[in-house]
């Protein structure tokens, strides 16, 4: 019971903190709001830490101003107890949606995974799909084509052969047409342009007028608007299908970027020396905290958890 009460109190403080972040950056925030905020901070020492965490994670909110009058409507709606609960709930939902930045994709999707979740499913034609963390797909099957739109994330496909109904996976940049095969597609994210990795069979990959056919072990990556080819260890790169993350001589910055995909919050590397340390190992994607502990134990780096959603890594 005590544990549930503590969790409920933490959730309440988090919702209030998210609400203050949204309220104070709005275009109709008043001096009264700022005085009330100072009183809220003074009521409990944990309020400042919660507010600082949300302000950091949602720092870009200053570039998304709340329209004039919106806050006034929220204030008036809070005059009743029911409306108060609804307003806090709306703020909490909006905050989570802004953080994950995946709500729209999930609303459009037929299948999706949450952050840290890996899921396998079988489509109507018998093809199998493995969805990596924070992934969403829309399935559009017709009499002449089996079309998958990769809205976000990464997926691996084991395609049931049917020459009369081509199997096509497409994201915002690349189109991959299976010629009877097992292959993975990763959509563009951050500074990465997306890629297609073939484990078995052949895949035709295209981007605008660029078109290539991949064999087993080939990787096609979109770089500066062109498809570049390379060889890769597809089984290792897609080990997430079995709950593992495998690295062989990769920079720590890349390893941490991968771990970050499977957890909420940010992992920040403070110095170049730490970022360039090489890592080889196998980690459980379901326990990224254990992976961070292992890195700290085996590398000359320290791992500091500043808040529940922010981890800092630096040389020691």
N, C-alpha and C positions, 0 to 999 in steps of 0.2 A: 504493500500500500504506500509506504513512504517513497519507494522508487517511482511509482506512478505519479504521486503528488509532485515530486521534484521534476519529473519530465514535463508534467503539465505546466508547472511554473516556468520552466525554461521555454516551452513553446509559447506561452503567453508573452513573455518578455521579448522573444524573437519577433512575434507578430507586432507588438507595440513598436519595437525598434524599426522594423520595416516601414511601419506607418509614419514614423517621424522622418525617416529618410525621404519618403515620397512627399510628405507635407511641407518640409522646409525648403525643398527645391522647387516647389510649385510657384506659379506666377501670381497667386493670390494669397500667399502666406502672409500673416500679419504679425505685428509686434506682440499681440496677445498670444499667438501661436508660439513665438520664440520664448516668451516668459513661461508659458505652460511647459514647454520643452525643458527649460532649465529646472523647473520644479520636478519634472519626471526624472531627470538625471539625478537630482539630489535625494530622491526617495530610496534608492538602492544602488550600491556600488557596482552591481552587475549591469546596470542599465548603460553606463558609459561604454563598457567593453562590447556589449551587444550592438549598440549604435555604431561604434567605430568599425565593427566587422561588416555590418551591412553597408555602411557608407563606402568602405573600401571595395567590397565586392560589386557594388552597384554604382561605382563612381561615374559611369557613363550616363547615369540618370539626369545629370545636369544638362545633357544634350537632348533630352527628351522631355521638354517642359509640359507640365499638366496644363491644359487649356484654362483660361480665366473662367471663374464661376464653378469649375468642377469641384474644388475643395469646399466652396460654400454649400453646394448641394449635399456633399457628404456630411457637413456639419449639421445641416437641417435634418437630414435623414437620421442622425444619431439621437434625435430627441426621444425616440421610443427605444425601449430595451431591445426589441426584435431587430430594429434597424441598426442599432449599435453592433450587434453580433454580425449582421450581414455586412456592414461596412468593413469591420476588421477582417472578416473572411475574404472579402473582395481584395483588400490590400495584400493579404497573405498570398492569395492565389496569384495575383499579378506579380508579386515579388519573386515567387518561385518560378513563374513562367519566364520572367526577364532573366533570371539566373541561368536556367537551363537552355533558354533560347531554342526550344524545340517544340513548343506547344502547337504552332501552326502546322509543322510537319506531321506531328502525331495526329492532329485532327484530320489531315488529308490521307493518312495511311490506312491500309488494311491490316498491317501487322507492324508492331514496333517493339523496341526494348527500352527499358529505363537505363539510366547511368549505372554501370556495374553489372548489368544483366546480359546473359548470353542465352539465346533461345533457338531451338530447332523446330522446324515445321515442315509438313508435307503439303504441297499444292494439289489442286484438283487433278492435274495431269500426272501425278505421281512423282514429280520432281521434288527434291529435298532442298530446303534453304536453311542455312545457319545464319542467324543475325547476331552481329557483335554488339558491344555496348553502345547505347544511345543511337540506335539505328531505326530507320523507318522506311517501309516500302509500300508502294501501291501496286496492286496486281490487276492487270487488264487483259483478260483472255478473250480472244475472239475465234471465229472459225478458221481464220487464216494466220493468226499470230498469237504467240504467248508473250506478252509485254510486261516487263517489270520496271517500274520507275523507282530508282534508289534516291529517296528524298534526302537522306542524311546517313552518315555512318559507313558501315562496311558489312558486306554479306558474301557468303560463299554458296555456290550453286552446284548441285549435282543433278544434271539435266537428263530427264527421260527423253530418249530419241524419238523424234517424229518429224521427218523431212517435210511433211505437208504443213506443219505449224512451227515455223522458226521460233526459237526462244531468244528473246532480245532483252538485255538489261541496259538501261539508259539513265544517266544522271544529267546534271546541267551542262556537262562538257563532253563526256565520252559515251559512245554506244558500243556495246559488246554483244555480238551475235554468235551464239553457240553453234558449233558444228558437231554436237554430240560430245559432252565434256564435263569436267569438274574444274571450276574456276572461281576466283574471288574478284570482287569489284569494291574499291574504296573510293568514296566521293571526295571531292576537294574540300579542304578545311584549313583555315589559317593561311599559311603561305604555301601549302602543299596542293599540287594540281590534280591529285587523284591518280589511281592506277588500276590496271587489270593484271591479275596473276593467274597463270594456267598451270594446274597440277596434272591434268590428264586431257588428252584430245587436242582440239584446235578451236581457236576463237578468232573471229574477225572483229577488229577494233577500228573504229572510225571517229574522226573529229573534223568537222567541216569537209574539206576535200582530202584530208589525210586518211589513208587507209592501210592497215597492216594485218597479217594473219599470224597469230601466235601459236607456237607449239608448246608441248609440255616443258615447264621450267622457264618459259619466257615471261618477262614482265614488261608491260607497256605503261609508260608514265607520261602524263601531259606536262610539258615544260615549255613555258613561254609560247603557248599556242601551238606547239608541235608535239607529235608523238615520238618519244625516244624509246628504244628497245634495250633491254639488258637481261642478264640471267639472274635468277634468284632461287633461294631455298624456300619454295612455296610452302612446304610442310611446316617448316619452322615459323615462317611469317604468319601462318594461319593456325598456329598451335592453340590460339584462343578458343578454337572449336572444342578442344578437350579440357578447357579450363586452365590452360597454362600460357605463360608469356615467356618466350625464349629469346635470348640475346647472345650475340657472339661478337665480341670486340666492338660494341657500339658505344658512342659517346654518352656520358651520363645524362646530358641534356635531352637526348632522344629517348633514353630509357624513362626518365622522369615525365616527359611529355606523354609517353604511352601509359604509364601508371596513372597519370592525371585523368585520362579518359575513363578510368574505371572507378573514380571516386568523386565526391562532391567537393568543390573548392579548388584552390590553386596550389601548385607546387612551384616555388620560385628559387632559382639558382642565383646566388649573389655574386659569384666571381667566375672568371673565365677558366681558372685552373681546375676548379671543381667540375665545371661544365664539360671539360675536355677529357676527364678521366674515362677510361674505357671499362666496359662492363661485359662480362660473360656469365650467364647463369640462367636458371629456370625458376620462375616465380609463379605462385598461385594467384591468378587474377582476382579471386574472391577475397584475398587478404592483402591489400596493398600496404597496410600498416606493417605487416610482417616483412614485406619486400623492402620497405624503407629502413626497417631495423637491420635487415641483412646488409643493405648497402652501407649503412653507417658502421657496421661491424667490420666489413671487409675493405672499405676504402677510407682514405684519410679525409673524411668529410664529417660534418656534424649535421644532424637533422633536428630542427627545432619547430615545434608546433606552436605557433603564435596564438591561434584561435582554433576552434573546431573545424574551420574551413580554410585555413591557410597554413602551409608548411614552408619553411625556409631551409634551404640546403646551402652550405658554404664549406670552404676548406678549413681544416683545423691544423 
